[in-house]
Amino acid sequence: MRNPPLIGGFALPIHFWLIYFLSHGVAAILPDMPYAVWNSLFMALWPALLWLGLFLLLPEEAVRSPVRRAAFAVLLTLNGLTLSMLGFPHVESFIPAPFLVGIACWPGRRSHADQALTIVAFAVMLSVREDAGLHACLALAALAAAAFWAKNEMLARRLIFLAAVGFCYSASVLALQKFVVPEGGEAMARVYLGYPFLAHVDGQMLAHRLI
């Protein structure tokens, strides 16, 4: 998996984008089309799946009205993630979509089909980037704490299980990048933590991110 010629080198030492193997397999069985067209179709899945996950999470009465459904659709179209993709159409924008689909289909439902869909959704989410499991772990931990507070221990345990899966995956992939992938190096320090540790975090940086 090579980077574009302008960047050069291989992609996996920088980010573990396994989803591109999946997208390449899908593209291989579709009719030939320009790369820009295929990339646009691929990116267009993000908002649709994000809306599907939100639709499954909302109470039935919240989306029974066509007017409410239209309002939710407009709000979703104008959310920060979707708008940011206009200027930076990057694959990590896909992480929240299968995450929402996954938690909507499993913790509150019991059927085998729902559980299978959750497994598929989380596998796709984890394949987007090596840190997807860490993002999911943080969000799931917050949801589990809320479930414990609401005295829903079964839901909390399910959420903790999913959080543990996400954390273990990301930790394993980061170790794989460091010790196995050629030229992987210090991906955790280079991309996330900085070198020296958190040296890039200062008042100017935090103010810029808040703005």
Protein Blocks (a to p, Z undefined) as FASTA:
>chain_A
ZZdfklgpafklmpccfklmmmmmmmmmpccddfklmmmmmmmmmmmmmmmmmmmmpcfk
lmmpmklmmmmmmmmmmmmklmmmmmmccfklmmmmmmmmmmmmmmmpcbfklmmmmmmm
mmmmmmmpmklmmmmmmmmmmmmmmmmmnopaklmmmmmmmmmmmmmmmmmmmmmmmmmm
ghklpmklmmmnopaehklpcfklmmmmmZZ
